[in-house]
Amino acid sequence: MNPEEPKNNVSSLEEAKKRKQTWRRIVKSKWFIPGLYLALVAVLLGTAWFLRDNETATTTVKPSEDTILPVEKSPTSEQMIYPIAKDSEASKTTDFYQENATNQQKESALVKYANTYWPHLGFDFARKDKKSFNVVAVMDGKVVKVDKNPILGELVEIQHANGLVSVYISLDDVKVQVGQNVQQGDVLAKAGQNQFEQEQGNHLHFEIRKDDQAVNPSQYLKTE
């Protein structure tokens, strides 16, 4: 038997007793229980956060590139139709005056009245044979004005939900009244004559106004 073995065994027993006494002191310490509790809480919270993040990652579904999301329609998305009946056989004869147009286009969009040239602030429609035709509402709205002007003739104004006002001038046989709700395509009147554009004969002068200012109708009217 090796003479060193008994000594080694005694040393091992003494070290074990020392470790046991150390643990007893730690357990008896007033900070042991609170510290252990905090450690357990930290482990539990860490596990919960891990599980939650993992669940979110697995359940989140990203839309594919082919997914078509619904688009809400704006109340202003309805397009205006031309203010002439489809069977009217009328066409546009005079355009809206634009400062950035060519000289020729500017000249053709001027109206001579009382020895003065006036910029044309809308579209004119007429038939080649100069006969009258039905004038229709370009969009749903409410009639806010019906009047008879000595120069412009009979006229109708309609307020629309998008804030625009459509104006129909040089009318005859007006069929609507103030306060009446009209739908797109409803007949408002027939094309007539006025003093301002006397040479045009039977025709419709049509304007769109935004904030009381005439704007180019081409940006609102549906292309025929």
PAZAPA-4460 file (N, C-alpha, C; in steps of 0.05 Angstrom, whole numbers, plus 32768, in hexadecimal, padded with zeros to 4 digits):
% residues 224
    n_x    n_y    n_z   ca_x   ca_y   ca_z    c_x    c_y    c_z   seq   type   mol
   8011   7FE8   8000   8000   8000   8000   8011   8019   8000     1      M     A
   800A   802C   7FF2   8019   8045   7FEF   8017   8054   8009     2      N     A
   802D   805D   8017   802C   806B   8031   801E   8086   802F     3      P     A
   801B   8091   8016   8010   80AC   8013   7FF1   80AB   8013     4      E     A
   7FE5   8094   800D   7FC8   8092   800A   7FB9   809B   8022     5      E     A
   7FC0   8093   803C   7FB0   809C   8053   7FAF   80BA   8056     6      P     A
   7FC6   80C7   8051   7FC7   80E4   8053   7FB4   80F1   803F     7      K     A
   7FB4   80E5   8026   7FA3   80F0   8011   7F85   80EE   8019     8      N     A
   7F7E   80D7   8026   7F62   80D3   802E   7F5A   80E6   8043     9      N     A
   7F6B   80EB   8057   7F65   80FE   806C   7F61   811A   8061    10      V     A
   7F73   8122   804E   7F71   813C   8041   7F57   8140   8033    11      S     A
   7F4E   812A   8025   7F36   812C   8016   7F1E   8130   8028    12      S     A
   7F1D   8122   803F   7F07   8125   8052   7F06   8141   805E    13      L     A
   7F1D   814C   8064   7F1E   8166   806F   7F13   817B   805B    14      E     A
   7F1A   8178   8042   7F11   818B   802D   7EF3   8189   802A    15      E     A
   7EE8   8171   802B   7ECB   816D   8029   7EBD   817A   8040    16      A     A
   7EC8   8177   8059   7EBB   8184   8070   7EBB   81A2   806D    17      K     A
   7ED2   81AD   8063   7ED4   81CA   805F   7EBF   81D4   804B    18      K     A
   7EBB   81C5   8034   7EA8   81CD   8020   7E8B   81CC   802C    19      R     A
   7E86   81B8   803C   7E6B   81B5   8048   7E65   81CC   805B    20      K     A
   7E7A   81D3   806B   7E76   81EA   807E   7E72   8204   806F    21      Q     A
   7E80   8207   8059   7E7E   8220   8048   7E61   8222   803E    22      T     A
   7E56   820D   8033   7E3B   820D   8028   7E26   8213   803E    23      W     A
   7E2C   8208   8057   7E19   820D   806D   7E19   822B   8073    24      R     A
   7E31   8238   8073   7E32   8254   8079   7E23   8264   8063    25      R     A
   7E26   825B   804A   7E19   826A   8034   7DFB   8267   8036    26      I     A
   7DF1   824F   803C   7DD5   824A   803E   7DC9   8259   8055    27      V     A
   7DD7   825B   806C   7DCE   8269   8083   7DCF   8287   8080    28      K     A
   7DDD   8291   806B   7DE0   82AE   8067   7DC4   82B9   8060    29      S     A
   7DBF   82D2   806B   7DA5   82DF   8067   7DA0   82E7   8049    30      K     A
   7DB5   82E8   8039   7DB2   82EF   801D   7DAF   82D7   800A    31      W     A
   7DB1   82BF   8015   7DB0   82A7   8004   7D95   82A3   7FF7    32      F     A
   7D7F   82A4   8008   7D64   829E   7FFD   7D5C   82B4   7FE9    33      I     A
   7D5F   82CE   7FF0   7D57   82E2   7FDC   7D67   82E0   7FC2    34      P     A
   7D81   82DA   7FC4   7D91   82D8   7FAD   7D89   82C0   7F9B    35      G     A
   7D82   82AA   7FA8   7D79   8293   7F9A   7D5E   8298   7F8C    36      L     A
   7D4D   82A7   7F9A   7D32   82AE   7F8E   7D36   82BF   7F75    37      Y     A
   7D48   82D3   7F77   7D4C   82E5   7F60   7D58   82D6   7F49    38      L     A
   7D69   82C3   7F4F   7D75   82B3   7F39   7D60   82A3   7F2B    39      A     A
   7D4E   8297   7F3A   7D38   8287   7F2E   7D26   8298   7F1D    40      L     A
   7D1F   82B0   7F28   7D0E   82C2   7F19   7D1B   82CA   7EFE    41      V     A
   7D35   82D0   7EFF   7D43   82D7   7EE7   7D42   82C1   7ED2    42      A     A
   7D46   82A8   7EDB   7D45   8291   7EC9   7D29   828F   7EBD    43      V     A
   7D14   8291   7ECD   7CF9   828F   7EC3   7CF2   82A4   7EAF    44      L     A
   7CFA   82BD   7EB5   7CF4   82D3   7EA3   7D03   82D0   7E89    45      L     A
   7D1B   82C7   7E8A   7D2B   82C3   7E72   7D1E   82AE   7E61    46      G     A
   7D14   8299   7E6D   7D07   8283   7E5E   7CEE   828D   7E51    47      T     A
   7CDE   829D   7E60   7CC5   82A8   7E55   7CCA   82BA   7E3D    48      A     A
   7CDE   82CC   7E3F   7CE4   82DE   7E29   7CED   82CE   7E10    49      W     A
   7CFD   82B9   7E15   7D07   82A9   7DFF   7CEF   829B   7DF0    50      F     A
   7CDD   8290   7E00   7CC6   8282   7DF4   7CB4   8296   7DE5    51      L     A
   7CB0   82AE   7DF0   7C9F   82C2   7DE2   7CAB   82CA   7DC8    52      R     A
   7CC5   82D1   7DC8   7CD2   82D9   7DAF   7CD2   82C3   7D9A    53      D     A
   7CD5   82AA   7DA3   7CD5   8294   7D91   7CBA   8290   7D84    54      N     A
   7CA4   8293   7D94   7C89   8290   7D8B   7C82   82A6   7D77    55      E     A
   7C8B   82BF   7D7C   7C86   82D5   7D6A   7C94   82D1   7D4F    56      T     A
   7CAC   82C7   7D51   7CBC   82C3   7D38   7CAF   82AD   7D27    57      A     A
   7CA2   8299   7D33   7C96   8283   7D24   7C7A   828A   7D1A    58      T     A
   7C6D   829C   7D27   7C51   82A2   7D1F   7C4E   82BA   7D0D    59      T     A
   7C63   82CC   7D0C   7C62   82E3   7CFB   7C63   82DB   7CDE    60      T     A
   7C50   82E4   7CCE   7C4F   82DD   7CB2   7C51   82F6   7CA2    61      V     A
   7C66   82F8   7C91   7C6A   830F   7C81   7C5B   830B   7C66    62      K     A
   7C4D   8320   7C5C   7C3F   831D   7C43   7C53   8319   7C2C    63      P     A
   7C4C   8308   7C1A   7C5D   8303   7C03   7C5B   831B   7BF0    64      S     A
   7C6D   831B   7BDC   7C6D   8331   7BC9   7C53   8330   7BB8    65      E     A
   7C47   8318   7BB6   7C2F   8315   7BA5   7C15   831C   7BB4    66      D     A
   7C18   8322   7BCF   7C00   8328   7BDE   7BF5   8343   7BD6    67      T     A
   7BDC   8345   7BD0   7BCF   835E   7BC8   7BBE   8368   7BDF    68      I     A
   7BC6   837E   7BEB   7BB8   8389   7C02   7BA1   839A   7BF8    69      L     A
   7B8B   839A   7C07   7B74   83AA   7BFE   7B7A   83C8   7C01    70      P     A
   7B70   83D8   7BEE   7B74   83F5   7BEE   7B59   8402   7BF1    71      V     A
   7B58   8414   7C05   7B3F   8422   7C0A   7B3A   8437   7BF4    72      E     A
   7B22   8438   7BEB   7B1B   844B   7BD6   7B17   8467   7BE2    73      K     A
   7B24   847A   7BD6   7B20   8496   7BDF   7B06   84A0   7BD4    74      S     A
   7AF8   84B2   7BE3   7AE0   84BD   7BD8   7AE4   84CE   7BBF    75      P     A
   7AFF   84D5   7BBA   7B05   84E6   7BA3   7B0E   84D5   7B8C    76      T     A
   7B0D   84BA   7B8F   7B18   84A9   7B7A   7B05   84A6   7B62    77      S     A
   7AEB   84AD   7B65   7AD8   84AC   7B4F   7ADF   84C0   7B3A    78      E     A
   7AE0   84B6   7B21   7AE8   84C8   7B0B   7ACF   84D6   7AFF    79      Q     A
   7AD4   84EE   7AF6   7ABE   84FD   7AE9   7ABC   84F4   7ACC    80      M     A
   7AA3   84F2   7AC3   7A9E   84EC   7AA7   7A9B   8507   7A98    81      I     A
   7A9A   8505   7A7D   7A96   851D   7A6E   7A79   8527   7A72    82      Y     A
   7A75   8542   7A72   7A5B   854D   7A78   7A47   854C   7A61    83      P     A
   7A4B   853A   7A4F   7A39   8538   7A38   7A2F   851B   7A36    84      I     A
   7A16   8518   7A2E   7A0A   84FD   7A2C   7A1A   84ED   7A17    85      A     A
   7A1B   84D2   7A1B   7A2A   84C1   7A09   7A20   84C2   79EC    86      K     A
   7A06   84C7   79E9   79FB   84C7   79CE   79F7   84E4   79C4    87      D     A
   7A06   84F7   79D0   7A02   8513   79CA   7A0F   851B   79AF    88      S     A
   7A22   850B   79A6   7A32   8512   798E   7A40   852C   7990    89      E     A
   7A44   8536   79A9   7A53   854F   79AD   7A71   8548   79B3    90      A     A
   7A81   855C   79AF   7A9E   8558   79B4   7AA9   8573   79BE    91      S     A
   7AC2   8571   79C9   7ACE   8589   79D4   7AD7   859C   79BD    92      K     A
   7ACF   85B5   79C0   7AD6   85C9   79AB   7AEA   85DE   79B4    93      T     A
   7AEB   85E3   79CE   7AFD   85F7   79D9   7B0A   85EC   79F3    94      T     A
   7B24   85F0   79F5   7B33   85E5   7A0B   7B37   85FA   7A22    95      D     A
   7B43   85F0   7A38   7B49   8601   7A4F   7B62   8611   7A49    96      F     A
   7B62   862B   7A4F   7B79   863C   7A4A   7B8F   8636   7A5F    97      Y     A
   7BA7   8631   7A54   7BBE   862A   7A65   7BD6   863D   7A5E    98      Q     A
   7BE2   8648   7A72   7BF8   865A   7A6E   7C11   864C   7A62    99      E     A
   7C14   8632   7A68   7C2B   8623   7A5E   7C26   8616   7A43   100      N     A
   7C0F   861C   7A36   7C09   8611   7A1C   7C18   8620   7A06   101      A     A
   7C16   8615   79EE   7C22   8622   79D7   7C12   863B   79D0   102      T     A
   7C1D   864D   79C0   7C0F   8665   79B8   7BF5   865F   79A9   103      N     A
   7BF7   864A   7998   7BDF   8642   7988   7BC9   8638   799B   104      Q     A
   7BD1   8627   79AF   7BBD   861D   79C2   7BB1   8633   79D3   105      Q     A
   7BC2   8646   79DA   7BB7   865D   79EA   7BA3   866D   79D9   106      K     A
   7BAA   8672   79C0   7B98   8682   79AF   7B7D   8674   79AB   107      E     A
   7B7E   8659   79A9   7B65   864B   79A5   7B54   8649   79BE   108      S     A
   7B60   864F   79D5   7B52   864E   79EF   7B4B   866A   79F9   109      A     A
   7B49   867D   79E7   7B40   8698   79EE   7B24   869D   79E3   110      L     A
   7B14   86AC   79F3   7AF9   86B3   79EA   7AF7   86D2   79E7   111      V     A
   7AEE   86DA   79D0   7AEB   86F7   79CC   7ACF   8700   79D3   112      K     A
   7ACE   8713   79E6   7AB4   871D   79EE   7AB7   873B   79F6   113      Y     A
   7AA6   874C   79EB   7AA7   8769   79F0   7AC3   8774   79EA   114      A     A
   7ACD   876C   79D2   7AE7   8776   79C9   7AFE   876F   79DB   115      N     A
   7AFB   875A   79EB   7B10   8751   79FD   7B13   8733   79FB   116      T     A
   7B2C   872A   79FD   7B31   870D   79FC   7B33   8702   7A19   117      Y     A
   7B23   86EE   7A1E   7B22   86E2   7A39   7B2D   86C5   7A38   118      W     A
   7B3D   86BE   7A4C   7B46   86A2   7A4D   7B2F   868F   7A52   119      P     A
   7B2E   8679   7A44   7B18   8665   7A46   7B1E   8653   7A5E   120      H     A
   7B0D   8654   7A72   7B12   8646   7A8B   7B04   862C   7A8E   121      L     A
   7AFF   861E   7A78   7AF2   8604   7A79   7AF3   85F6   7A5E   122      G     A
   7AE1   85E3   7A5A   7ADE   85D6   7A40   7AC3   85DE   7A33   123      F     A
   7AC3   85E1   7A19   7AAA   85E5   7A0A   7AA4   85CB   79FB   124      D     A
   7A8A   85C4   79FA   7A81   85AC   79EB   7A6B   85B5   79D8   125      F     A
   7A6B   85AB   79C0   7A56   85B1   79AC   7A55   859C   7997   126      A     A
   7A3F   859C   7989   7A3B   858A   7972   7A44   8598   7959   127      R     A
   7A4B   8589   7945   7A53   8595   792C   7A3C   85A3   791E   128      K     A
   7A24   8598   7922   7A0C   85A3   7915   79FF   85B9   7926   129      D     A
   7A0C   85C0   793D   7A03   85D6   794F   79E9   85D0   795D   130      K     A
   79DF   85B7   795C   79C7   85B0   796A   79CC   85AD   7988   131      K     A
   79B7   85AE   7998   79BA   85AB   79B5   79BE   858D   79BC   132      S     A
   79C5   8589   79D5   79CA   856D   79DF   79C7   856D   79FD   133      F     A
   79C5   8555   7A08   79C2   8553   7A25   79DC   8557   7A34   134      N     A
   79DA   8566   7A4A   79F1   856B   7A5C   79ED   855A   7A75   135      V     A
   7A02   854C   7A7E   79FF   8539   7A95   7A12   8540   7AAB   136      V     A
   7A0C   8537   7AC3   7A1D   853B   7ADA   7A36   852A   7AD8   137      A     A
   7A4D   8536   7ADD   7A66   8527   7ADA   7A6C   8514   7AF2   138      V     A
   7A5E   851A   7B08   7A63   850A   7B20   7A4C   850E   7B34   139      M     A
   7A48   84FB   7B46   7A33   84FF   7B5A   7A38   8519   7B6A   140      D     A
   7A22   8527   7B71   7A26   853F   7B80   7A0B   854C   7B87   141      G     A
   7A0D   8565   7B90   79F5   8574   7B98   79F5   858F   7B89   142      K     A
   79DE   8595   7B7D   79DB   85AE   7B6F   79DB   85C5   7B83   143      V     A
   79EE   85D7   7B7F   79F0   85EE   7B92   79E9   8608   7B85   144      V     A
   79E6   8608   7B6A   79DF   8621   7B5D   79D1   861C   7B42   145      K     A
   79BB   862A   7B3E   79AE   862A   7B24   79A7   8647   7B1E   146      V     A
   79B2   8652   7B08   79AF   866F   7B04   79AD   8674   7AE6   147      D     A
   79A5   868D   7AE0   79A3   8696   7AC4   79B2   86B1   7AC3   148      K     A
   79C9   86B0   7AB5   79D9   86C8   7AB2   79D5   86D4   7A97   149      N     A
   79D3   86EF   7A95   79CD   86FC   7A7B   79E4   86F8   7A67   150      P     A
   79FC   86F3   7A70   7A13   86EF   7A5E   7A19   86D2   7A5A   151      I     A
   7A1A   86C3   7A70   7A21   86A7   7A6F   7A0A   8694   7A69   152      L     A
   79F2   869D   7A6C   79DA   868C   7A68   79D3   867D   7A81   153      G     A
   79C3   8668   7A7E   79BB   8657   7A95   79D3   8646   7A9D   154      E     A
   79D6   8643   7AB8   79ED   8633   7AC2   79E5   8622   7ADA   155      L     A
   79F4   860D   7ADF   79F0   85FB   7AF6   7A0B   85F6   7B02   156      V     A
   7A0C   85F6   7B1D   7A24   85EE   7B2C   7A1E   85D7   7B3E   157      E     A
   7A30   85C3   7B3F   7A2D   85AB   7B50   7A45   85A8   7B62   158      I     A
   7A40   85A5   7B7C   7A55   85A0   7B90   7A59   8582   7B93   159      Q     A
   7A72   857A   7B92   7A78   855D   7B94   7A86   8557   7BAE   160      H     A
   7A86   853E   7BB6   7A91   8535   7BD0   7AAF   853A   7BD2   161      A     A
   7ABD   853B   7BBB   7ADA   853E   7BBB   7AE2   855C   7BBD   162      N     A
   7ACE   856E   7BC1   7AD4   858A   7BC4   7AD4   859A   7BAA   163      G     A
   7AD1   858C   7B94   7AD0   859A   7B7A   7AB4   85A3   7B74   164      L     A
   7AB2   85B7   7B62   7A98   85C1   7B59   7A99   85BF   7B3A   165      V     A
   7A85   85B2   7B2F   7A82   85B1   7B12   7A6E   85C7   7B09   166      S     A
   7A75   85D5   7AF3   7A64   85EC   7AEA   7A5C   85E8   7ACD   167      V     A
   7A43   85EB   7AC8   7A37   85E6   7AAE   7A2A   8600   7AA5   168      Y     A
   7A35   860C   7A8F   7A2C   8627   7A86   7A22   8625   7A69   169      I     A
   7A11   8638   7A62   7A05   863A   7A47   79F1   8623   7A44   170      S     A
   79DE   8622   7A57   79CA   860C   7A57   79AF   8615   7A4D   171      L     A
   799E   8601   7A49   7982   8605   7A42   7972   85EE   7A4D   172      D     A
   7959   85F4   7A55   7947   85DF   7A5F   7954   85D1   7A78   173      D     A
   795C   85E0   7A8C   7968   85D5   7AA4   7953   85C4   7AB3   174      V     A
   795C   85AC   7ABC   794A   8599   7AC8   794F   8594   7AE5   175      K     A
   7962   85A2   7AF2   7968   859E   7B0E   7963   85B9   7B1D   176      V     A
   7963   85B6   7B38   795F   85CE   7B49   7973   85CD   7B60   177      Q     A
   7976   85E3   7B6D   7989   85E5   7B84   7981   85D2   7B9A   178      V     A
   7995   85C4   7BA5   7990   85B2   7BBB   798C   8595   7BB2   179      G     A
   7989   8591   7B98   7983   8577   7B8D   799D   8566   7B8B   180      Q     A
   799C   854D   7B93   79B3   853B   7B90   79B1   852D   7B75   181      N     A
   79C7   852D   7B67   79C8   8520   7B4D   79DE   850B   7B4D   182      V     A
   79DA   84F8   7B3A   79EE   84E3   7B37   79FD   84E7   7B1D   183      Q     A
   7A14   84DB   7B1C   7A25   84DC   7B03   7A15   84D3   7AEB   184      Q     A
   7A14   84E3   7AD6   7A05   84DC   7ABE   79E9   84E6   7ABD   185      G     A
   79DE   84F2   7AD2   79C3   84FD   7AD2   79C2   8515   7ABF   186      D     A
   79AD   8517   7AAF   79A9   852E   7A9D   79A3   8547   7AAD   187      V     A
   79B2   855C   7AAA   79AE   8575   7AB8   799F   8589   7AA7   188      L     A
   79A4   858A   7A8D   7998   859E   7A7B   79A0   8597   7A5F   189      A     A
   7999   85A9   7A4D   79A2   85A7   7A31   79B6   85BE   7A2B   190      K     A
   79C7   85B9   7A18   79DA   85CE   7A10   79CB   85E5   7A03   191      A     A
   79D3   85FE   7A0A   79C5   8615   79FF   79D9   862A   79F4   192      G     A
   79D0   8643   79F4   79E1   8659   79EA   79E4   866E   79FF   193      Q     A
   79F9   867F   79FC   79FD   8696   7A0D   7A0B   86AD   79FE   194      N     A
   7A0D   86C3   7A0A   7A18   86DB   79FE   7A37   86DA   79FE   195      Q     A
   7A42   86CD   7A12   7A5F   86CD   7A15   7A6D   86BF   79FE   196      F     A
   7A62   86A9   79F6   7A6D   8699   79DF   7A57   8696   79CA   197      E     A
   7A4D   86AB   79C1   7A36   86AB   79AE   7A3C   869C   7995   198      Q     A
   7A55   869E   798B   7A5C   8691   7972   7A5C   8673   7974   199      E     A
   7A5C   8668   798C   7A5C   864B   7990   7A41   863F   798A   200      Q     A
   7A2C   864F   798C   7A11   8644   7989   7A0A   8633   79A1   201      G     A
   79FB   861D   799C   79F4   860B   79B1   7A0E   85FC   79BB   202      N     A
   7A14   8600   79D3   7A2C   85F3   79DE   7A2B   85F2   79FC   203      H     A
   7A3C   85E2   7A08   7A40   85E1   7A25   7A5B   85EC   7A2C   204      L     A
   7A5B   85FF   7A3F   7A75   8607   7A4B   7A76   85FA   7A66   205      H     A
   7A8B   85EA   7A6A   7A8E   85DA   7A82   7AA8   85E2   7A91   206      F     A
   7AA5   85E6   7AAC   7ABC   85EC   7ABD   7ABD   85DA   7AD5   207      E     A
   7AD5   85D7   7AE0   7AD9   85CA   7AFA   7AE7   85DF   7B0C   208      I     A
   7ADC   85E4   7B23   7AE8   85F7   7B35   7AF1   85EA   7B4F   209      R     A
   7B08   85F2   7B58   7B14   85E8   7B71   7B1C   8601   7B81   210      K     A
   7B11   8603   7B99   7B15   861A   7BAA   7B0E   8634   7B9B   211      D     A
   7AF8   8633   7B8D   7AED   864A   7B7E   7AFE   8653   7B67   212      D     A
   7B11   8641   7B5F   7B22   8648   7B48   7B1E   8633   7B32   213      Q     A
   7B1B   863C   7B19   7B18   8629   7B03   7B32   861A   7AFE   214      A     A
   7B30   8600   7AFB   7B47   85EF   7AF6   7B43   85E0   7ADC   215      V     A
   7B58   85D6   7AD1   7B57   85C7   7AB8   7B46   85AD   7ABB   216      N     A
   7B30   85AA   7AAE   7B1F   8593   7AB1   7B2D   8579   7AA9   217      P     A
   7B41   857A   7A98   7B4D   8562   7A8D   7B5A   8551   7AA3   218      S     A
   7B61   855D   7ABA   7B6E   854D   7ACF   7B59   853E   7AE0   219      Q     A
   7B3F   8543   7ADB   7B2A   8535   7AEA   7B18   8524   7AD8   220      Y     A
   7B14   852C   7AC0   7B01   851E   7AAE   7B0D   8504   7AA5   221      L     A
   7AFC   84EF   7AA5   7B04   84D5   7A9B   7B08   84D6   7A7D   222      K     A
   7B1E   84CA   7A74   7B24   84CB   7A57   7B0F   84BB   7A48   223      T     A
   7B04   84C7   7A34   7AF0   84BA   7A24   7AFC   84A6   7A11   224      E     A
***
